[in-house]
Amino acid sequence: MLKAMRKNVKALAPTLWIVIAAFIIAIFAVWGGAGRLGESRAANTLVTIGKEKISADFYFQNLKQRLELLKREFKDLDSNLIQQLNIPQQVLEQIIQQTLLIQSAEEMGIKASDEEIRQKIMSYPVFQQDGKFIGFENYKKILDWNRIPLSEFEESLKKEIIIEKTIKSLTSGIAVTEKEIWGNYKNTNESAKLEFVVIETDSLELDWEPKLSELQEFYEKYKEKYKMPEKREGLFVFFNTENLKDEIQLSDSDIEDYYKKNQAQFREPEKVRVNRIFLAFEGNDKEFVLAEAQNILDQIQKGANFGDLARKYSKDEKAENNGDWGFFEWQRLSSVEQEEIRKLQKNEVSRVIELDEGVSILMVTEKEESFLKPLEQVRGNISSILQEQIARELAEKKVRQLEKNAKKVKNLDAAAQKLGYKAEKTGLLTDGKSLPDIDPSGAISMELFKLDDKKISSPIYTYKGVGLTQLEKIEPPKPALFEEVKEDIKKELLITENKKAAREKIQGIKAELPKKNLEQLAKAYGLEYKTAEEHKRGQYLSIIGENDEVDRLVFSLPLNEPSDPIEFDGGFVLVRSLSRKEVTKEEFEKVKDEEREKTLEAKKNKFLHSCLLKLREDKRVKIKYDLFLKINSDLLSRYSIEK
């Protein structure tokens, strides 16, 4: 599931070509007040880009809005998955890219005129009805309804226009050749029907144990590659926010005050569920289709089941599911249909609605008005949110006091004892090594490798809390003794033996292929047999992932000829093409102009990426990663609680 979500998030994430999106992403994605979390950070600088400083609050708001959008796409989204998908880093990078482009625009003298801003407003789909601008009065009302200040929104549009013009200026000299267009067309349109057998090396359980003499022989042969890296040990004091919650006493007034100030956070939006029957014109006589729709509507009004009729007659993507467009997807329907839906009450059926491409009949099956959850229902949530916030504030206060005392006496242990805290040893750590249950990200060990001997760190923020460390011992890198790497050698030999056995097993299948089919052989050998109906170059393939060698052989070997074993990260695969859909020059000529645009845009994006990397280097972008980590921890814990 995680792999699928990563792919979907990748699709949702803005491309470089539309890095402008975050300036206006909040239009219809209101989370609720930032509360104490956002307010306390307004003056803090998170990123420095040239002479410009990006506040922690600006990042906080952007991340919050992105998470709200993702929550609509992925109902099971939680704080752990957000970290795995690297959403905070994506948001930060987007802000940096936008700022770099705005700065470049200033240097290039690129501006946005009032007329350009006006045209941009009028072109937005959300401000149009039936293809026409709704008028400036209604435009202002929509902003008011969504609590978006007019001046801030138009300033964001101004930045959007400037960034678009800057990107256009930077990429104006990019061109593509006929060869590039043809190659891109082939890559995206040719496909192959495949069958393949997969073996994962770690699935093999070999009855084999290397002898001591074999381990020693391997060690002597490759002794030079075995070195023990530098290790460091320090003292640390860590304030775990979960433990600090025991010290927190909340009053009823604390909870009530938070509830009053953050009511938008506890408001349930209106819920409307819609079923639809759609009949397409598609060259049919228009009057005939309208008559057929009226006949269906008459049946519904006489008591026929809407879902049964949808399965029988409807021609849209939801027909097989009783015409059910759910609580949210119906918002993709035409503005005419959406307007009709908002008029309908629960269990009410619409008239026959004539559209450009066909006709539809709509039914609201569920309808719940927006309401504010009562305080008693959310009291536990508020208590958890406040405990998390106060625990982090308490940890911050404790660590700052400890830092001040420790650096004054130049001794973390002495300062900790004086304040009643316990300093512990990290043990010898390599750079980036984690401390279980305290610092899974390895932030403490990374900080130790930045310190001079006996120096005390600044506060180190992790998702678990905050702490200080003092460097006590440095063990320099050295050649590894046999006993120190014996287990590593054993693992390496076992992996090598597993790979050898896996390759031989696949080779055995290939040797028997003329006698049996691949599916039978896979079953006989206890391996996975899989197929792909339309595999394209660069496409994700089962557990193999994206594999250039698989793609090369799939589109070059003769049909039905099996490949040799192909190694991928985790095992081997044997693949063969059963059929191929190949493109012709004649087909290409029909869509060449469209393909030229696609290829050109891809090339411009690649060039723009290079430009942004160079700008990042020239502007000397600096990020306060400790603050970045702290903000993420605060927000993700709050998000997790809400879930």
C-alpha positions as CSV (number, residue, x, y, z in Angstrom):
1,M,0.0,0.0,0.0
2,L,2.8,2.4,0.9
3,K,4.4,2.0,-2.6
4,A,1.0,2.8,-4.2
5,M,0.6,5.9,-2.0
6,R,4.1,7.0,-2.8
7,K,3.2,6.8,-6.5
8,N,0.0,8.7,-6.0
9,V,1.6,11.4,-3.8
10,K,4.3,11.8,-6.5
11,A,1.4,12.4,-9.0
12,L,-0.2,14.9,-6.6
13,A,3.0,16.8,-5.9
14,P,3.4,20.0,-8.0
15,T,5.9,19.7,-10.8
16,L,8.7,22.3,-11.2
17,W,6.6,23.8,-14.0
18,I,3.8,24.7,-11.6
19,V,5.8,25.5,-8.4
20,I,3.5,28.5,-8.2
21,A,0.7,26.4,-6.7
22,A,1.5,26.8,-3.0
23,F,0.8,30.5,-3.1
24,I,-2.9,29.9,-3.5
25,I,-3.3,26.3,-2.3
26,A,-5.3,27.4,0.7
27,I,-8.3,28.6,-1.3
28,F,-10.6,25.8,-0.3
29,A,-8.4,23.8,2.1
30,V,-9.1,25.6,5.4
31,W,-7.8,23.6,8.4
32,G,-8.7,26.0,11.1
33,G,-6.8,28.4,13.3
34,A,-3.1,27.8,13.7
35,G,-3.6,28.3,17.4
36,R,-0.6,28.6,19.7
37,L,1.6,26.5,17.5
38,G,1.7,28.9,14.6
39,E,1.6,32.1,16.6
40,S,4.7,31.3,18.7
41,R,6.9,30.9,15.6
42,A,6.1,34.0,13.6
43,A,9.4,35.7,14.4
44,N,11.6,32.7,13.9
45,T,13.6,32.3,10.8
46,L,13.6,28.8,9.3
47,V,15.3,29.4,6.0
48,T,17.7,32.0,4.7
49,I,17.9,32.5,1.0
50,G,20.3,35.2,0.0
51,K,19.1,38.3,2.0
52,E,15.6,36.9,2.4
53,K,14.4,35.1,5.5
54,I,11.5,32.6,5.4
55,S,9.6,32.4,8.7
56,A,8.8,29.2,10.5
57,D,5.2,30.3,10.5
58,F,5.0,30.6,6.7
59,Y,6.3,27.0,6.4
60,F,4.0,25.8,9.1
61,Q,0.9,27.2,7.3
62,N,2.0,25.7,3.9
63,L,2.6,22.2,5.5
64,K,-0.7,22.3,7.3
65,Q,-2.5,23.1,4.0
66,R,-0.7,20.4,2.1
67,L,-1.6,17.8,4.7
68,E,-5.3,18.8,4.5
69,L,-5.3,18.3,0.8
70,L,-3.6,14.9,1.1
71,K,-6.1,13.8,3.8
72,R,-8.8,14.2,1.3
73,E,-7.0,11.9,-1.1
74,F,-5.8,9.3,1.5
75,K,-8.2,8.6,4.3
76,D,-5.6,6.5,6.2
77,L,-3.0,9.2,6.2
78,D,-1.2,9.5,9.6
79,S,1.9,11.1,11.0
80,N,4.1,8.0,10.4
81,L,3.1,7.8,6.7
82,I,3.5,11.5,6.3
83,Q,7.1,11.1,7.4
84,Q,7.7,8.1,5.2
85,L,6.3,10.0,2.2
86,N,8.6,12.9,3.0
87,I,5.9,15.5,2.7
88,P,7.5,18.1,5.1
89,Q,10.7,18.1,2.9
90,Q,8.6,18.4,-0.3
91,V,6.8,21.5,1.1
92,L,10.0,23.1,2.3
93,E,11.7,22.5,-1.1
94,Q,8.7,24.0,-2.9
95,I,8.9,27.2,-0.8
96,I,12.6,27.5,-1.5
97,Q,12.1,27.0,-5.2
98,Q,9.4,29.7,-5.3
99,T,11.5,32.2,-3.4
100,L,14.5,31.6,-5.7
101,L,12.4,32.2,-8.7
102,I,10.9,35.4,-7.2
103,Q,14.4,36.7,-6.4
104,S,15.5,35.9,-10.0
105,A,12.5,37.8,-11.3
106,E,13.5,40.9,-9.3
107,E,17.0,40.7,-10.7
108,M,15.6,40.3,-14.3
109,G,13.1,43.1,-13.8
110,I,10.1,40.9,-14.3
111,K,6.8,42.3,-12.9
112,A,3.1,41.6,-13.0
113,S,0.7,44.4,-14.2
114,D,-2.8,45.1,-12.8
115,E,-4.3,43.9,-16.0
116,E,-2.5,40.6,-15.9
117,I,-3.7,40.0,-12.3
118,R,-7.3,40.9,-13.4
119,Q,-7.1,38.4,-16.3
120,K,-5.7,35.7,-13.9
121,I,-8.6,36.2,-11.5
122,M,-11.1,35.9,-14.4
123,S,-9.5,32.8,-15.7
124,Y,-9.7,30.7,-12.5
125,P,-12.3,27.9,-12.8
126,V,-13.5,28.5,-9.3
127,F,-14.6,32.0,-10.3
128,Q,-16.4,30.9,-13.4
129,Q,-19.9,29.6,-14.0
130,D,-20.9,28.1,-17.3
131,G,-17.6,29.2,-18.8
132,K,-18.0,32.9,-17.8
133,F,-16.5,35.0,-15.0
134,I,-19.0,35.3,-12.0
135,G,-18.3,39.0,-11.6
136,F,-16.1,40.9,-9.1
137,E,-18.8,41.1,-6.4
138,N,-19.3,37.4,-6.3
139,Y,-15.5,36.9,-6.5
140,K,-15.1,39.0,-3.4
141,K,-17.9,37.0,-1.7
142,I,-16.2,33.7,-2.3
143,L,-13.0,35.0,-0.7
144,D,-15.0,36.3,2.2
145,W,-16.8,33.0,2.7
146,N,-13.4,31.3,2.9
147,R,-11.8,33.9,5.1
148,I,-9.2,34.8,2.5
149,P,-8.2,38.5,2.6
150,L,-8.6,40.1,-0.8
151,S,-5.2,41.8,-0.7
152,E,-3.3,38.6,0.3
153,F,-5.0,36.6,-2.4
154,E,-4.2,39.1,-5.2
155,E,-0.7,39.3,-3.9
156,S,-0.4,35.6,-4.3
157,L,-1.7,35.8,-7.8
158,K,0.9,38.5,-8.6
159,K,3.6,36.2,-7.4
160,E,2.1,33.3,-9.4
161,I,2.2,35.5,-12.6
162,I,5.8,36.6,-11.9
163,I,7.0,33.0,-11.4
164,E,5.2,31.9,-14.6
165,K,6.9,34.7,-16.6
166,T,10.3,33.9,-14.9
167,I,10.1,30.3,-15.8
168,K,9.1,31.2,-19.4
169,S,12.1,33.5,-19.6
170,L,14.6,31.0,-18.2
171,T,13.4,28.2,-20.5
172,S,12.7,30.2,-23.6
173,G,15.8,29.0,-25.5
174,I,15.0,25.2,-25.0
175,A,14.2,23.3,-28.2
176,V,13.7,19.6,-29.1
177,T,14.8,17.6,-32.1
178,E,12.7,15.2,-34.2
179,K,14.8,12.3,-32.8
180,E,13.9,13.3,-29.2
181,I,10.2,13.7,-30.0
182,W,10.1,10.2,-31.8
183,G,12.0,8.6,-28.9
184,N,9.7,10.1,-26.3
185,Y,6.6,9.0,-28.3
186,K,7.9,5.4,-28.6
187,N,8.7,5.3,-24.8
188,T,5.2,6.5,-23.8
189,N,3.1,4.6,-26.3
190,E,4.8,1.3,-27.0
191,S,3.8,-1.5,-24.7
192,A,4.4,-5.2,-24.2
193,K,2.4,-8.1,-22.8
194,L,4.8,-9.9,-20.4
195,E,5.0,-13.0,-18.3
196,F,7.7,-13.3,-15.7
197,V,9.0,-15.3,-12.8
198,V,10.4,-13.7,-9.7
199,I,12.6,-15.0,-6.9
200,E,13.6,-12.9,-3.9
201,T,16.9,-13.9,-2.5
202,D,15.9,-13.5,1.2
203,S,13.1,-16.0,0.6
204,L,15.6,-18.8,0.2
205,E,16.5,-20.8,3.3
206,L,19.8,-22.5,2.5
207,D,21.2,-25.3,4.6
208,W,24.6,-23.8,4.4
209,E,26.9,-22.3,7.0
210,P,30.4,-20.9,6.1
211,K,33.3,-22.5,7.9
212,L,35.6,-20.5,10.0
213,S,38.4,-21.1,7.6
214,E,36.3,-19.7,4.7
215,L,35.5,-16.6,6.7
216,Q,39.2,-16.0,7.5
217,E,40.2,-16.6,3.9
218,F,37.6,-14.1,2.7
219,Y,38.9,-11.6,5.4
220,E,42.5,-12.0,4.3
221,K,41.6,-11.6,0.6
222,Y,39.5,-8.4,1.1
223,K,41.1,-7.0,4.3
224,E,41.6,-3.5,2.9
225,K,37.9,-2.9,2.4
226,Y,37.1,-3.7,6.1
227,K,37.7,-0.6,8.2
228,M,36.1,0.5,11.4
229,P,34.7,4.0,11.0
230,E,35.3,6.8,13.4
231,K,33.1,6.5,16.5
232,R,32.2,9.0,19.1
233,E,30.7,8.8,22.6
234,G,29.0,11.5,24.6
235,L,26.9,12.3,27.5
236,F,23.3,13.3,26.9
237,V,20.3,14.6,28.7
238,F,17.0,14.1,26.9
239,F,13.5,15.5,27.7
240,N,10.9,13.1,26.3
241,T,7.7,15.0,25.8
242,E,5.6,11.9,26.5
243,N,7.1,11.6,30.0
244,L,6.6,15.3,30.6
245,K,2.9,15.0,30.1
246,D,2.7,13.5,33.6
247,E,3.6,17.0,35.0
248,I,0.8,18.8,33.2
249,Q,-2.5,19.7,34.9
250,L,-5.2,21.1,32.6
251,S,-8.2,23.0,33.9
252,D,-11.6,23.0,32.4
253,S,-11.1,26.7,31.5
254,D,-7.9,25.8,29.5
255,I,-9.9,23.3,27.4
256,E,-12.9,25.7,27.0
257,D,-10.7,28.6,26.0
258,Y,-9.0,26.5,23.3
259,Y,-12.3,25.3,22.0
260,K,-13.6,28.9,21.7
261,K,-10.5,30.1,19.8
262,N,-10.3,27.1,17.4
263,Q,-13.9,26.3,16.6
264,A,-13.1,25.9,12.8
265,Q,-10.9,23.0,13.8
266,F,-14.0,21.1,15.3
267,R,-16.5,22.0,12.6
268,E,-17.8,19.1,10.5
269,P,-18.4,20.1,6.9
270,E,-21.6,19.5,5.1
271,K,-21.8,16.0,3.8
272,V,-23.8,15.2,0.6
273,R,-23.8,11.8,-1.1
274,V,-24.9,11.7,-4.7
275,N,-26.0,9.0,-7.2
276,R,-26.1,9.7,-10.9
277,I,-27.5,8.2,-14.1
278,F,-25.8,9.5,-17.2
279,L,-26.8,8.9,-20.9
280,A,-24.4,10.1,-23.6
281,F,-25.4,11.6,-26.9
282,E,-22.4,10.1,-28.7
283,G,-24.0,10.5,-32.2
284,N,-27.4,9.3,-31.1
285,D,-30.5,11.4,-31.8
286,K,-30.6,14.0,-29.1
287,E,-34.4,13.8,-28.8
288,F,-34.3,10.0,-28.5
289,V,-31.7,10.3,-25.6
290,L,-33.8,12.9,-23.8
291,A,-36.9,10.7,-24.2
292,E,-35.0,7.7,-22.8
293,A,-33.9,9.7,-19.8
294,Q,-37.4,10.9,-19.2
295,N,-38.6,7.3,-19.3
296,I,-36.0,6.4,-16.6
297,L,-37.0,9.3,-14.5
298,D,-40.7,8.2,-14.7
299,Q,-39.6,4.7,-13.5
300,I,-37.8,6.2,-10.5
301,Q,-40.8,8.4,-9.6
302,K,-43.0,5.3,-9.7
303,G,-40.7,3.6,-7.1
304,A,-38.0,1.8,-9.2
305,N,-34.6,1.5,-7.5
306,F,-32.2,4.2,-8.6
307,G,-29.1,2.0,-8.2
308,D,-30.6,-0.8,-10.3
309,L,-31.4,1.6,-13.1
310,A,-27.9,3.2,-12.9
311,R,-26.3,-0.2,-13.4
312,K,-28.6,-1.0,-16.3
313,Y,-28.6,2.3,-18.2
314,S,-25.9,4.7,-17.0
315,K,-22.8,5.2,-19.1
316,D,-20.3,6.9,-16.8
317,E,-17.5,5.6,-14.6
318,K,-19.7,4.9,-11.6
319,A,-22.4,2.9,-13.3
320,E,-21.3,-0.5,-12.0
321,N,-21.4,1.0,-8.4
322,N,-25.1,1.8,-8.6
323,G,-24.1,5.3,-10.0
324,D,-22.7,6.2,-6.5
325,W,-20.4,9.3,-6.7
326,G,-19.8,9.3,-3.0
327,F,-19.5,12.3,-0.7
328,F,-16.7,14.1,-2.6
329,E,-16.2,12.9,-6.1
330,W,-19.5,14.4,-7.4
331,Q,-17.7,17.8,-7.0
332,R,-16.0,16.8,-10.3
333,L,-19.3,17.0,-12.1
334,S,-20.4,20.0,-14.2
335,S,-21.3,23.3,-12.6
336,V,-24.9,22.8,-13.8
337,E,-25.1,19.4,-12.0
338,Q,-23.5,20.7,-8.8
339,E,-25.9,23.6,-8.7
340,E,-28.8,21.1,-9.0
341,I,-27.3,18.9,-6.3
342,R,-27.2,21.8,-3.8
343,K,-31.0,22.3,-4.3
344,L,-31.9,18.7,-3.6
345,Q,-32.9,17.3,-0.2
346,K,-32.2,13.8,1.0
347,N,-33.8,11.1,-1.2
348,E,-34.9,13.7,-3.7
349,V,-34.4,13.1,-7.4
350,S,-33.5,15.9,-9.9
351,R,-35.1,16.6,-13.2
352,V,-33.5,15.4,-16.5
353,I,-30.5,17.7,-16.8
354,E,-29.3,18.4,-20.3
355,L,-25.5,18.8,-20.7
356,D,-23.2,19.4,-23.7
357,E,-22.2,15.7,-23.9
358,G,-25.4,14.0,-22.7
359,V,-28.1,14.1,-20.0
360,S,-28.0,13.1,-16.3
361,I,-30.4,12.3,-13.5
362,L,-29.2,12.9,-9.9
363,M,-30.3,11.7,-6.5
364,V,-29.1,12.9,-3.1
365,T,-29.0,9.7,-1.0
366,E,-27.4,11.2,2.2
367,K,-27.3,14.8,3.4
368,E,-25.9,16.1,6.7
369,E,-25.7,19.8,7.5
370,S,-22.4,21.3,8.7
371,F,-22.2,21.4,12.5
372,L,-19.9,22.3,15.3
373,K,-19.0,19.3,17.4
374,P,-20.0,19.9,21.0
375,L,-17.2,20.5,23.5
376,E,-17.8,17.3,25.4
377,Q,-17.3,15.3,22.2
378,V,-13.9,16.8,21.5
379,R,-12.7,17.4,25.1
380,G,-10.4,14.5,25.0
381,N,-8.9,15.6,21.7
382,I,-8.3,19.1,23.0
383,S,-6.7,17.8,26.2
384,S,-4.3,15.7,24.1
385,I,-3.5,18.7,21.8
386,L,-2.8,21.0,24.8
387,Q,-0.8,18.3,26.6
388,E,1.4,17.9,23.5
389,Q,1.9,21.6,23.1
390,I,2.6,22.3,26.8
391,A,4.9,19.3,27.1
392,R,7.0,20.7,24.2
393,E,7.0,24.1,25.7
394,L,8.1,22.6,29.0
395,A,10.8,20.6,27.3
396,E,12.0,23.7,25.6
397,K,12.2,25.6,28.9
398,K,14.1,22.8,30.6
399,V,16.6,22.3,27.8
400,R,17.3,26.1,27.5
401,Q,17.9,26.3,31.3
402,L,20.2,23.3,31.2
403,E,22.1,24.6,28.1
404,K,22.7,27.9,29.9
405,N,24.1,26.2,33.1
406,A,26.0,23.5,31.2
407,K,27.9,25.9,29.0
408,K,28.6,28.2,31.9
409,V,30.4,25.4,33.9
410,K,31.4,23.5,30.7
411,N,30.1,20.3,32.1
412,L,26.8,18.7,31.1
413,D,26.8,16.1,33.9
414,A,27.4,18.7,36.7
415,A,24.7,21.0,35.3
416,A,22.3,18.2,35.0
417,Q,22.9,17.0,38.6
418,K,22.4,20.5,39.9
419,L,19.0,20.7,38.2
420,G,18.0,17.2,39.2
421,Y,18.3,15.6,35.8
422,K,20.2,12.5,34.8
423,A,22.9,12.5,32.2
424,E,23.5,9.2,30.3
425,K,26.2,7.9,28.1
426,T,25.4,7.4,24.4
427,G,27.9,4.6,24.0
428,L,30.2,4.6,20.9
429,L,28.2,5.7,17.9
430,T,28.9,6.0,14.2
431,D,27.7,9.2,12.4
432,G,23.9,9.0,12.1
433,K,23.5,6.0,14.4
434,S,20.1,6.1,16.2
435,L,19.4,5.8,19.9
436,P,16.3,3.5,20.2
437,D,13.2,5.0,21.7
438,I,14.8,8.4,21.9
439,D,16.3,9.4,18.6
440,P,15.4,7.1,15.7
441,S,16.6,9.7,13.2
442,G,20.2,9.7,14.5
443,A,20.2,13.5,15.2
444,I,22.2,13.1,18.5
445,S,25.0,11.1,16.9
446,M,25.1,13.5,13.9
447,E,25.5,16.4,16.4
448,L,28.3,14.6,18.2
449,F,30.3,14.4,14.9
450,K,30.0,18.2,14.6
451,L,31.4,19.0,18.0
452,D,34.9,19.6,19.2
453,D,36.2,17.6,22.2
454,K,34.3,18.4,25.4
455,K,32.0,20.9,23.6
456,I,28.3,21.0,24.4
457,S,25.7,21.1,21.7
458,S,22.8,23.4,21.2
459,P,19.3,21.8,21.8
460,I,18.7,18.8,19.5
461,Y,15.1,18.3,18.4
462,T,13.7,14.9,17.5
463,Y,10.2,13.6,17.1
464,K,10.4,12.2,20.7
465,G,11.6,15.4,22.4
466,V,14.6,17.6,22.8
467,G,18.0,17.1,24.4
468,L,21.7,18.2,24.8
469,T,24.9,16.2,24.3
470,Q,28.5,16.7,25.2
471,L,31.3,15.1,23.3
472,E,33.5,12.9,25.6
473,K,35.4,10.5,23.5
474,I,36.6,10.1,19.9
475,E,37.7,6.7,18.5
476,P,39.5,7.3,15.2
477,P,38.9,5.1,12.2
478,K,41.1,2.0,12.0
479,P,41.6,-1.3,10.1
480,A,39.0,-3.8,11.3
481,L,40.2,-6.9,13.1
482,F,38.8,-10.2,12.0
483,E,36.6,-10.6,15.1
484,E,35.1,-7.2,14.7
485,V,33.8,-7.9,11.2
486,K,33.3,-11.7,11.4
487,E,29.5,-11.4,11.4
488,D,29.6,-8.9,8.5
489,I,31.7,-11.3,6.5
490,K,29.3,-14.1,7.3
491,K,26.4,-12.1,6.1
492,E,28.2,-11.1,2.9
493,L,29.0,-14.8,2.2
494,L,25.4,-15.9,2.9
495,I,24.1,-13.1,0.6
496,T,26.5,-14.2,-2.2
497,E,25.5,-17.9,-1.7
498,N,21.8,-16.9,-1.8
499,K,22.3,-14.9,-5.0
500,K,24.1,-17.8,-6.6
501,A,21.3,-20.3,-5.6
502,A,18.6,-17.8,-6.8
503,R,20.3,-17.3,-10.2
504,E,20.7,-21.1,-10.6
505,K,17.0,-21.7,-9.9
506,I,16.0,-19.2,-12.5
507,Q,18.5,-20.7,-15.0
508,G,16.9,-24.1,-14.3
509,I,13.5,-22.7,-15.2
510,K,14.9,-21.2,-18.4
511,A,16.5,-24.6,-19.4
512,E,13.1,-26.4,-19.0
513,L,11.0,-23.8,-20.8
514,P,10.8,-25.7,-24.2
515,K,9.1,-28.6,-22.4
516,K,6.7,-26.7,-20.0
517,N,5.1,-23.3,-19.9
518,L,6.4,-20.7,-17.5
519,E,3.4,-20.8,-15.1
520,Q,3.8,-24.5,-14.6
521,L,7.5,-24.2,-14.0
522,A,7.0,-21.4,-11.5
523,K,4.6,-23.6,-9.6
524,A,6.9,-26.6,-9.7
525,Y,9.8,-24.5,-8.4
526,G,7.7,-22.7,-5.8
527,L,8.2,-19.3,-7.3
528,E,5.9,-16.3,-8.1
529,Y,4.5,-16.2,-11.6
530,K,3.2,-12.9,-12.8
531,T,1.9,-11.2,-15.9
532,A,1.6,-7.6,-17.2
533,E,-0.9,-6.8,-19.9
534,E,0.5,-3.5,-21.1
535,H,4.0,-2.8,-19.7
536,K,5.6,0.5,-20.8
537,R,9.2,1.7,-20.4
538,G,9.9,3.2,-17.1
539,Q,6.7,1.7,-15.6
540,Y,6.6,0.2,-12.1
541,L,6.6,-3.6,-12.4
542,S,5.4,-5.6,-9.5
543,I,8.0,-6.0,-6.7
544,I,10.8,-5.4,-9.2
545,G,10.0,-1.7,-9.5
546,E,11.5,0.4,-12.3
547,N,14.3,-1.5,-14.1
548,D,16.1,-0.3,-17.2
549,E,17.5,-3.7,-18.0
550,V,14.1,-5.3,-17.9
551,D,12.7,-2.6,-20.2
552,R,15.6,-3.0,-22.6
553,L,15.2,-6.7,-23.0
554,V,11.4,-6.6,-23.1
555,F,11.5,-4.4,-26.1
556,S,14.5,-5.9,-27.9
557,L,14.3,-9.7,-27.4
558,P,12.3,-11.7,-30.0
559,L,8.8,-12.6,-28.9
560,N,8.5,-15.6,-26.6
561,E,12.3,-15.8,-26.1
562,P,13.1,-15.8,-22.3
563,S,15.7,-13.4,-20.9
564,D,18.7,-14.5,-18.9
565,P,18.2,-13.9,-15.1
566,I,18.0,-10.2,-14.5
567,E,19.1,-9.0,-11.1
568,F,17.1,-6.4,-9.2
569,D,17.3,-5.0,-5.7
570,G,16.2,-8.1,-3.8
571,G,16.3,-10.9,-6.2
572,F,16.2,-12.1,-9.9
573,V,13.6,-12.1,-12.6
574,L,13.2,-14.1,-15.8
575,V,10.9,-12.3,-18.3
576,R,9.7,-12.7,-21.8
577,S,7.4,-10.7,-24.1
578,L,4.4,-12.5,-25.4
579,S,3.3,-9.7,-27.7
580,R,4.1,-6.1,-28.3
581,K,2.2,-3.0,-29.4
582,E,4.6,-1.0,-31.5
583,V,4.0,2.5,-32.9
584,T,4.5,3.5,-36.5
585,K,5.8,6.7,-38.1
586,E,2.3,7.2,-39.7
587,E,0.7,7.2,-36.2
588,F,3.4,9.5,-34.9
589,E,2.8,12.0,-37.7
590,K,-0.8,12.4,-36.6
591,V,0.1,13.5,-33.1
592,K,3.6,14.9,-33.6
593,D,2.6,18.5,-32.6
594,E,1.1,17.3,-29.4
595,E,4.2,15.1,-28.7
596,R,6.5,18.0,-29.4
597,E,4.8,20.0,-26.6
598,K,5.1,17.1,-24.2
599,T,8.7,16.5,-25.0
600,L,9.5,20.2,-24.8
601,E,7.8,20.6,-21.5
602,A,9.7,17.6,-20.0
603,K,13.0,19.1,-21.3
604,K,12.2,22.5,-19.9
605,N,11.4,21.0,-16.5
606,K,14.7,19.2,-16.5
607,F,16.5,22.4,-17.4
608,L,14.6,24.4,-14.8
609,H,15.6,21.9,-12.2
610,S,19.3,22.5,-13.1
611,C,18.7,26.3,-12.9
612,L,17.2,26.0,-9.4
613,L,20.1,23.9,-8.2
614,K,22.5,26.5,-9.4
615,L,20.4,29.3,-7.9
616,R,20.3,27.4,-4.6
617,E,24.1,27.3,-4.6
618,D,24.6,30.9,-5.6
619,K,22.1,32.2,-2.9
620,R,23.7,29.9,-0.2
621,V,20.4,28.5,1.1
622,K,20.6,27.8,4.8
623,I,18.0,25.8,6.7
624,K,17.7,25.5,10.5
625,Y,17.1,21.8,10.5
626,D,16.5,21.6,14.3
627,L,13.7,24.1,14.0
628,F,12.4,22.3,10.9
629,L,12.3,19.1,12.9
630,K,10.6,20.8,15.9
631,I,7.8,22.3,13.7
632,N,7.2,19.0,12.0
633,S,7.0,17.1,15.3
634,D,4.5,19.6,16.7
635,L,2.2,19.6,13.7
636,L,2.4,15.9,13.0
637,S,1.6,15.0,16.6
638,R,-1.4,17.3,16.4
639,Y,-2.5,15.8,13.1
640,S,-2.1,12.3,14.5
641,I,-4.3,13.3,17.4
642,E,-7.0,14.7,15.1
643,K,-6.9,11.4,13.1
